[in-house]
Amino acid sequence: MLFTLKKYLGGMMLPLPLLLLIIALGLALLWFSRFQKAGKILTTIGWLALLLLSLQPVADGLLRPIEERYPTWQNTQKVAYIVVLGGGYTWDPQWAPSSNLINNSLPRLNEGIRLWRANPGSKLIFTGAAAKTNPVSTAEAGARVAESLGVPRSEIITLDSPKDTEEEAAAVKKAIGDAPFLLVTSASHLPRAMIFFRHVGLHPLPAPANQLAINAPLNPWEKVIPSPVWLMHSDRVGYETLGRIWQWLKGASDEPGEQ
């Protein structure tokens, strides 16, 4: 129950739903009340914030400091396990297998397989419980896609009980103990994940995937035209900021910004 409530409340506090609520409140005041000035202020603030967060320089400027905490793993140090944290998914057997990994999940899996190939003899671990209406777990979906890409099932371990990052850390600790491993997740999620894993006494090697904040040159119009792509980058900032606050409130870190 708490998990579901957290998802609903947290989801409504992300940039797009929150700003739409602010704009809706402003419009309601303009149309149905005498508080015209307040309505104009709320509508203007909501619109301007939505515009700014949909621009590449703003969105990536906010996201970049989070993502750059850990560099892409290029080390030659060998490990026994590669842990790939679960993300968005569905499971439709009529689709191409990789199409079932949505949002951040497919880049995580791709990086996990790259690192698995660089560490002969290692095991790939996929984590994540099933969605409420899906009989296939996040971990099992990742395993099936990896298998379709040439990873033998004997080289895959699934941990399909954890519902969030904190539970994933505990499940990995129980499964592999203190064995050395690479922790693969989205670059924006990795700082928070590292805190959870260290909190249970593990010492993962950070391996970020799915970097989104763009440093390479872009076409001029891509920097000035609002786009849902850039708004999604701002969404990741909001999601991880809320996650850090929740982590701090639960006592897993000393302060919201701890890395």
Helices and strands as residue ranges (DSSP letters): H 2-12, H 15-32, H 36-53, H 56-67, E 81-84, G 97-100, H 105-117, E 123-127, H 138-148, G 153-155, E 156-159, H 165-176, E 181-186, H 190-199, E 205-209, H 220-224, H 228-249
